[in-house]
Amino acid sequence: MWEDLKFDFKHWRDIERLALVGDSKWEAGMAVFCKPFTAAKIQYFDVGKIEEAKTWLEAD
Protein backbone atom coordinates (compact mmCIF):
# COMPACT_ATOMS: atom_id res chain seq x y z
CA MET A 1 0.00 0.00 0.00
CA TRP A 2 2.83 2.42 0.87
CA GLU A 3 4.34 1.99 -2.60
CA ASP A 4 0.92 2.73 -4.12
CA LEU A 5 0.61 5.93 -2.11
CA LYS A 6 4.11 7.06 -3.06
CA PHE A 7 3.26 6.47 -6.71
CA ASP A 8 0.03 8.43 -6.33
CA PHE A 9 1.81 11.38 -4.68
CA LYS A 10 4.34 11.48 -7.50
CA HIS A 11 1.73 11.24 -10.26
CA TRP A 12 -1.33 12.82 -8.64
CA ARG A 13 -1.91 15.19 -11.54
CA ASP A 14 -1.70 12.38 -14.09
CA ILE A 15 -4.29 10.09 -12.49
CA GLU A 16 -7.95 10.92 -13.02
CA ARG A 17 -9.59 7.81 -11.52
CA LEU A 18 -8.62 5.07 -9.09
CA ALA A 19 -10.69 1.91 -8.80
CA LEU A 20 -9.98 -0.06 -5.64
CA VAL A 21 -11.10 -3.66 -6.02
CA GLY A 22 -11.22 -5.98 -3.04
CA ASP A 23 -13.25 -8.20 -0.79
CA SER A 24 -13.08 -6.67 2.67
CA LYS A 25 -14.44 -3.68 4.54
CA TRP A 26 -11.01 -2.22 5.30
CA GLU A 27 -10.30 -2.01 1.57
CA ALA A 28 -13.56 -0.14 1.06
CA GLY A 29 -12.48 2.17 3.88
CA MET A 30 -9.21 2.86 2.10
CA ALA A 31 -11.14 4.42 -0.77
CA VAL A 32 -12.52 6.97 1.68
CA PHE A 33 -9.19 7.40 3.50
CA CYS A 34 -7.24 8.14 0.30
CA LYS A 35 -9.57 10.82 -1.09
CA PRO A 36 -7.88 13.79 0.64
CA PHE A 37 -4.50 12.72 -0.75
CA THR A 38 -5.37 12.81 -4.45
CA ALA A 39 -7.27 14.85 -6.98
CA ALA A 40 -8.42 11.61 -8.61
CA LYS A 41 -11.93 10.23 -8.28
CA ILE A 42 -11.74 7.09 -6.14
CA GLN A 43 -14.31 4.33 -5.98
CA TYR A 44 -14.32 0.92 -4.31
CA PHE A 45 -15.69 -2.18 -6.07
CA ASP A 46 -16.22 -5.66 -4.65
CA VAL A 47 -14.04 -8.25 -6.34
CA GLY A 48 -17.07 -9.68 -8.13
CA LYS A 49 -17.63 -6.34 -9.86
CA ILE A 50 -14.24 -6.01 -11.53
CA GLU A 51 -15.81 -5.51 -14.96
CA GLU A 52 -17.90 -2.67 -13.54
CA ALA A 53 -14.67 -1.17 -12.14
CA LYS A 54 -13.02 -1.34 -15.55
CA THR A 55 -16.03 0.33 -17.17
CA TRP A 56 -15.98 3.08 -14.52
CA LEU A 57 -12.27 3.68 -15.13
CA GLU A 58 -12.86 4.16 -18.85
CA ALA A 59 -15.86 6.49 -18.44
CA ASP A 60 -15.56 10.17 -19.33
ZICORPE-V146854 format. One record per residue. N is the residue number from 1. SS is DSSP state (hx for helix, st for strand, lp for the rest). PHI is phi as a letter, one per 40 degrees, with the letter a starting at -180 (none if undefined). NEAR is the number of other ideal C-beta (glycine too) atoms within 8 Angstrom. Layout:
n={N:N}
ss={SS:SS}
phi={PHI:PHI}
near={NEAR:NEAR}
//
This chain:
n={1:2:3:4:5:6:7:8:9:10:11:12:13:14:15:16:17:18:19:20:21:22:23:24:25:26:27:28:29:30:31:32:33:34:35:36:37:38:39:40:41:42:43:44:45:46:47:48:49:50:51:52:53:54:55:56:57:58:59:60}
ss={lp:hx:hx:hx:hx:hx:hx:hx:hx:hx:lp:lp:lp:lp:lp:lp:st:st:st:st:st:st:lp:lp:hx:hx:hx:hx:hx:hx:hx:hx:hx:hx:hx:hx:hx:lp:lp:lp:st:st:st:st:st:st:hx:hx:hx:hx:hx:hx:hx:hx:hx:hx:hx:hx:lp:lp}
phi={none:d:c:c:c:c:c:c:c:c:b:d:c:c:b:c:a:b:b:c:b:a:b:a:c:c:c:c:c:c:c:c:c:c:d:c:c:a:c:c:c:b:a:c:b:c:d:c:b:c:c:c:c:c:c:c:c:c:c:c}
near={5:5:6:7:10:8:8:14:8:6:8:11:5:4:11:4:11:12:12:13:10:9:5:6:5:6:11:11:8:11:13:7:6:13:8:4:8:11:5:10:6:12:11:12:12:8:8:4:9:9:6:8:12:9:8:11:8:5:6:1}
//
